[in-house]
Amino acid sequence: MPLVSEHDVRAAAGRGVRELYVDRHAVVTPQALEVADRLGVTVRRGAAPQVTPPTIDPARAVQRLLLRRSPRWVAPTSRAGQAPTRFTRVAFVGSGMVGATAAHLTAISGMADELAIIDVVPGLAAATALDLEHASGITGTATRARGGTSLSLCAGADVVVVTAGRPRSPGMTRDALLDVNGRVIRDVAEAVAAHAPEAVVIVVTNPLDEMTFEFWRASGLPARQVIGMAGTLDSSRFRNALATAAGVRPHDVWAVALGSHGAEMVPIVSMATIKGRPVTEVLRPAEIERCVREAVNGGAAVVGLRKTGSAFIAPAQAVVELMDGLRGAIAEPLPASVLLDGEYGLDGVFLGVRAQLCSTGVASLVVDPLTPDELGALQGAAESIRSRLG
């Protein structure tokens, strides 16, 4: 009996299919139906209707062929909403490992016309920008980059990525950075509000949820414009751990981590699937628990091995994923730290949940059907963040 999983639905949506016809006796998983509803794909049972091919006039066909061979022929533009948008300018505040790597990934993706890189260390941001320009001779990207020490460089940015602040050292918790990085974030927030009040801000500085709240409070920007990058990174670590345990590709795993970026992270086991099957049907409880621990402690594991500095490749990739969500390259909701307003019974706190993103920031939030234990852990994470913020 054929099985239709969420991956089949995602693949169909990626091909532009809006009506997915499946065998009458096929088993369609609940996750597939949920993803289909989210992506606007209608699942129908039975054979697809036969489409009569249009009659083509041979003379007209020849004319079209000759037109396409002409150097003056221009491909028709895509309809609005069919292609991701392109940013005019993306600003990176902080040119450390995360900021520089994220800027590099942004440049080679071609998603922006210009990058502005800012750092308080004289010459560091300018050097990073020049390095990116030199690489364009290999990558062929049209993205230009410039760097400096002034926060006024973020003027006119569509997106501002904030990585400035002190990184963790071995044995240091994210909470220990609250005071030192709080001062940095407040200064950056005031500058961004003055120079780029329309920008969507992605905060990466730790402790993530608290710094995102501080940025929002100090900037006075609408809450929908301020996003914390955590859930995309935490979910990636969770998916990688599950894929390794199951012996499959990460692409075969769908899983999400919500809650705080740290010890109060909540990997959602009840929703996780491996090749369309609930994770509890594929892995033993002890294996799942080990994967949860790997996700929660993933950042600390990298810090412990590096000795100086923290993870930067995966966090930078997670930043790019959020930007892809903002520009429409990713249609489905992404986990991010956003301000809650009654969702999950919580409000007034930035916490990792799934959010539908758009060019102006957060369009809407998704309230997932969590188990009582998962909901309790999520609410506990919110209370911990509130207590740390005082």
N, C-alpha and C positions, 0 to 999 in steps of 0.2 A: 504494500500500500504506500503510495508516494507521500512524502513529508514536505510541507512548505514551511520554511523557517523565516525568521526575520531577515536573514542574509539574502534569501531569494527576493524578498520585497525590496530591500535596499538596492540590490543589483538591478531590479526592474525599474525602480525610480531613477537610478543613475542613467538608464538608457532612455529616459523620458516617457516610460510607460505609465499611463494613468489608469488603465483597466487591466488587471492581471488575471488571466483566465487559467484556472487550475482544474485538474481532474475531479470529476464529481465525487469520487471516493477518497480524495486526498485528505490528509490530516493537516489542518492549518493550526499552528501553535498560537497560543494567546499572545505571545510576544510579537509574532508576525502580524496579527490583527492590530495590535497597538501601534507598531511602527507604520503599518499601512495607513491607519487613520491619521497619524502625525504627518506623514509625507504626502497625503492626498492621493493615495493609491486605492482604488476600489478592487477588492478581491471578488471575482465571480467564478462560480463553478460551471463547468461545461466547456464545450469547444468554442474557440474564438470565432466570431462571425467572419464569413468570407467576404473579402473586399474585392470588388470588381475593379481591375486596373483601368485607369482612364485611357481613353483612345487618344493616341498622339499622332498628329499630322506629321508625316515624314519630312516634309519641307520645313515645317517649323522646327523640328528636332535638329535638322542640319544647321539652320540659322543659329539656334542656341549653341550648338557645338562650336561653330565658327566664332561666335561672340565670346565664348569662354576662352578660346585660344588667343583672342586679341589681347594685347598688352593693356588696352584701355578698360578691359572688363574688371569690375570690382565686385567682390562677393557681397551679397545682400547682408545688411546688418541684422544682428539677432534682435528679436523682440525683447522689450524691457522685461527683466526678471529671468531671462534665460542664461545670462552670463554674469559672473561676479563683477562688482564694480572695482575701480582702481583708486587708490588713495592719491591725493595730490602731494601730501607730505606726512611723514610719520616721524615723530621726535622720540629720541631715546635719552632719558635723563639718567646718566650713569653709563660709563664705558668700561665697566669691569667685564668679567668673563661672560656673565649672562647677557648684559646689554650688548656687548660686541658680537656675540654669537647670534643673538636675535636679530641684530641689524644685518649681519651677513646673510642669514636665512631669508630675511625680508627682501634684501637686494636681489638675490639670485632667483627669488620667486617672481620678481617683476610686478609685485602688487602695488608698488608706489612709484611715483615720479621722482620724489626726492626724499632723502633721509637727513634729519638734523640730529647730530650726536653731541651731547652736552656732558661735561664732567668738570668738577672743581679742580682737578689736577691739571696744571698748565701743560698743554701740548698733547695730552692723552687722547682726548676726543678728536682733535684734528688729525692725529696720527692714525686713529682707527678709520676715520673718513677717507684719508688718503690711501690707506691700505685697501679699502673696499673699491676705490676708484681704480687702483692698479689691477685688481682682480677682474674688473669688467672687461679687460682685453682678452681674458680667457673665457669668462662666462657669457660675454656678449650682452649682458643686461644693460638696459637703457636707464636704469635707476642711478641718479646722481647722489652724492653724499657730501656733506660739509660738517665741520665740527668746531667747537669752541667751548669757552667756559661760561658764557652768559646764557641764562635761562630765557632771554628774549628770543633765542633761536627757535623756540617752540612755537612762535607766532605763526598762525595760519595752519597749524597741524590739524589733520583729521583725527589722528590718534596720538596720544602721548603715553609711552611705556616708561614706567618709573621703576628702575632697579637700584637707584642710589641708596647707599646705606652700608653699614658694616655687615659682612657675612659672618656666619657661624664658624666657630673653631671647635675642635674635638671636645666633647663633654659639655658644650654650651647648648642650652635649650633655646628655642625661638623666643620664648618669653623674656629671656635675659637681655634681648636686644630692644625691648620696648621703649626704654627711656632714651637711649642714644639715637636710635633710628627715628623715634617720634619727632625729635627736633628737626631732623633732616626732612622728613615728610611734610611737616607743617610749612617749612620754608618753600619747598617745591610747590606745594598746593597753592600758596598765595601767588606765586609767580605764574603758574599755569592759569589760574583764574584771571590774572591780569592780561596775559598775552594770548591765551588760546581758550577762551571761555566756551567755545562750541565743540571743543575736542572731546572724544571719548578717552577716558584715562584707564589704563591697565596697570594696576599696582602689583609689583612683584616683591617688594621689600618685605622682609620678615620682622616681626611676626605678622604674617600676611593679613589675617582678618582684622586685627587691631589696627594695622597701618592703613588698610583700606578705609576703615571707619574714620581714622584721624584725618586722612586726606579729604574725605567727603566733608567732614565737619569744618576743617580749616579753609577749604576752597569755597564753600558755599554753592558748589555746582549741584545741579539736579542729581538725585540719587541714581537715575538711569544712566548717567554718563560716567559713573565711577564703578569699576569692576576690579575684583581681585583675582589674580591668576593663581589657582591652587587646584581646583577640582580636575582640570584637564590633566595636570601633572600626576596627581594622586590616582586618578582613574587609569592613566597609562601604566603606572607602576603595578596597579592591581591586575590589569589585563595581562601584563607581561608575566606576573607570578602565576596566574591561572593557566596561561598558555604553556609555560614551562612545566608545570605540574601535570598537565594533561597530555603533553607531547604534541601540541598542535601549534599552528601559527597564531600570533597575536590577532591577526585579521579574523580568525575563527571565533574569537571571544568578544562578547559584549558584556561590559561591566562598568559600574560607575561608583565613585567614592564621593560622599557628601560630607557635610559637617565642617569642622575646623581643620586648618592645614597644620597638623601636628598630632599630638598624642590623642586628641579628641576626634580624629578622623573617623568617619563611619563608612567603610566599604559595604555596599549594599549587596549582601549575598543573595537575598531573596529574589532579586531581579537579574542576577548574573546568568548568562547562558554560554555554553560551549557548543559550537556548531548547531545552534538552535535549541539545544536541550538544556534544561535547568542544571546548573552547576552541581547541585546535590545528587543528580543522577549519574554524574561522570566522575566526581572526586569524592573520596571519603571525608568525613567531618574533620579528621586530623589534618588532612591535606589542605582543606579549605581554610582552616584556622591558621596554618602556616603561611598561606598566601596572604591572608589578612595582615598578619604580623609583618610580612615583607613589605606590603604596601605602606603600612603605618611607619615603619622604621627605615624605609628606603632612603630618605634624605640623610638620616644619621649614618647609615652604612657608607654612603659616599664620602661624607665628611670625615669619618673615621679612617678611611683608606687614603684620602688625599692629605690628611694632616693639616694642611693650610688651605682654606677656602672650602667651598661647598659645590654641589652639583651645578652644572651650567648648560650642558647639552640638552638634556631632557626639559629643564625649565624654559630654555629658549624656544624649543620646538613647541612647547605648550603655549607660549605667547603667540606664536605664529598661528596656532590652531584657533585661538580666540579672535585674532584679526581676520582669519578666513571666515569665521562666523559673522563678524561685523560687516564684511563686504559681500556676503551672500554666497561664498564658495562652499560653505557647509550649511545645509538646510536644517538639520536637526538641532534640537536644544543641546547646549554644552554646559557642563558643570562649571560654576564660577562663584566667587564670593560676592554676593549682592545684598542690598538692604532688604530685609524682610518686612512685610506689612500685613501680618495676619497669617501668612502661609505656615503650615505645620503648628499653628497656635503660637507663633513667635512674631515679634515686631521690634523695630528699633535696633536691630543688630545685623551686622554683615556676617553672612554664613554661607558655606558652600552648598548650593542647590543647583538644579538644572534650570537654565535660562534660555529663552529664545532671543537671539541677538539680532540686531539690525544696524543700519548705518549710524543711528543716533544713540546706540547703546543697548540697553535692556528693553525689549519689546514686551515680554511677559515672562512669568515664572511657571514652572511645571511642578505640581504637587504630586509626587510619586506615591503609590500605595505601599507604604512601608509596614513592616511587622511592628508589633508593640515594642519589642526590644530595640529595633532600629530607630523608631520614633523617639523613644526615651533617650537613646544615645545622642540623637541629633539635638534634642532639647537640652540635654546636659552640656553639650558643647557650647550652645548659645549662652548658657548661664556662666560657664567658665570664661568665655570672652568678656561678658559684661563685668565679671568680678575683676578681671585683669585691667580693664579700662577704668575701674572705679566709678 
